Amino acid sequence: MAANALVARLEAVTPEYRVAPNNIDAEQALLGAILVNNDAYYRVSDFLEASHFFEELHRRIYEVATSLIKAGKVATPITMKTFLGD
């Protein structure tokens, strides 16, 4: 009976996972640099993926900017507004 109680206690414990290291300010700075000068995208595009961003909105911004730049268009806050909404 003691083993059942122990199993019940262990199942009731929810594991606490560590949050991955992140830096929202660095993400914002990088996205800002890309939107000011699209050439900055090519400096990071070889290794940086949207999934590397911690903030979901930043992932979406990077995805849209990537699509525009790869299509030969300019990614600026104005051109991206139509894809991201408010």
C-alpha positions in Angstrom: 0.0 0.0 0.0 2.9 2.4 0.7 4.2 1.9 -2.9 0.8 3.0 -4.2 0.9 6.1 -2.1 4.4 6.9 -3.4 3.3 6.4 -7.0 0.3 8.6 -6.5 2.5 11.4 -5.0 5.0 11.1 -7.9 2.3 11.3 -10.5 0.8 14.4 -8.8 4.1 16.3 -9.1 4.4 18.4 -12.2 7.9 18.8 -13.4 9.2 22.3 -13.6 11.2 22.9 -16.8 13.7 25.7 -17.2 12.9 28.4 -19.7 15.3 28.6 -22.5 17.7 31.5 -22.4 16.3 34.5 -24.3 16.8 38.2 -24.8 13.8 40.1 -26.1 15.8 43.3 -26.5 18.3 41.5 -28.8 15.5 40.0 -30.9 14.0 43.4 -31.3 17.3 45.0 -32.2 18.0 42.3 -34.8 14.6 42.7 -36.4 14.9 46.4 -36.4 18.3 46.2 -38.1 16.8 43.9 -40.8 13.8 46.3 -41.4 16.1 49.3 -41.6 18.6 47.6 -43.9 17.5 44.4 -45.6 21.2 43.5 -46.2 21.4 42.7 -42.5 19.1 39.7 -43.2 21.8 38.1 -45.4 24.3 38.3 -42.5 22.1 36.1 -40.3 20.0 34.1 -42.7 22.5 31.3 -43.1 22.1 30.2 -39.4 19.0 32.0 -38.0 15.6 30.5 -38.3 12.2 31.8 -37.1 12.0 29.0 -34.6 15.1 30.5 -32.8 13.1 33.5 -31.7 11.6 33.2 -28.2 8.7 35.7 -28.8 6.0 34.4 -31.1 5.5 37.8 -32.7 9.2 38.1 -33.5 9.0 34.7 -35.2 6.1 35.9 -37.4 7.9 39.2 -38.2 11.1 37.3 -39.2 9.0 34.9 -41.4 7.3 37.7 -43.2 10.5 39.6 -43.7 12.2 36.5 -45.0 9.4 35.9 -47.5 9.5 39.5 -48.7 13.3 39.7 -49.0 13.6 36.3 -50.8 10.9 37.5 -53.2 13.1 40.5 -54.1 10.9 43.0 -52.3 11.8 45.5 -49.5 10.8 44.5 -46.0 10.0 47.7 -44.0 7.6 48.3 -41.2 5.2 49.8 -43.8 5.4 46.9 -46.2 5.1 44.4 -43.4 2.0 46.0 -41.9 -0.3 44.5 -44.6 0.9 41.0 -43.7 0.8 41.4 -39.9 -2.2 43.6 -39.3 -2.4 45.5 -36.1 
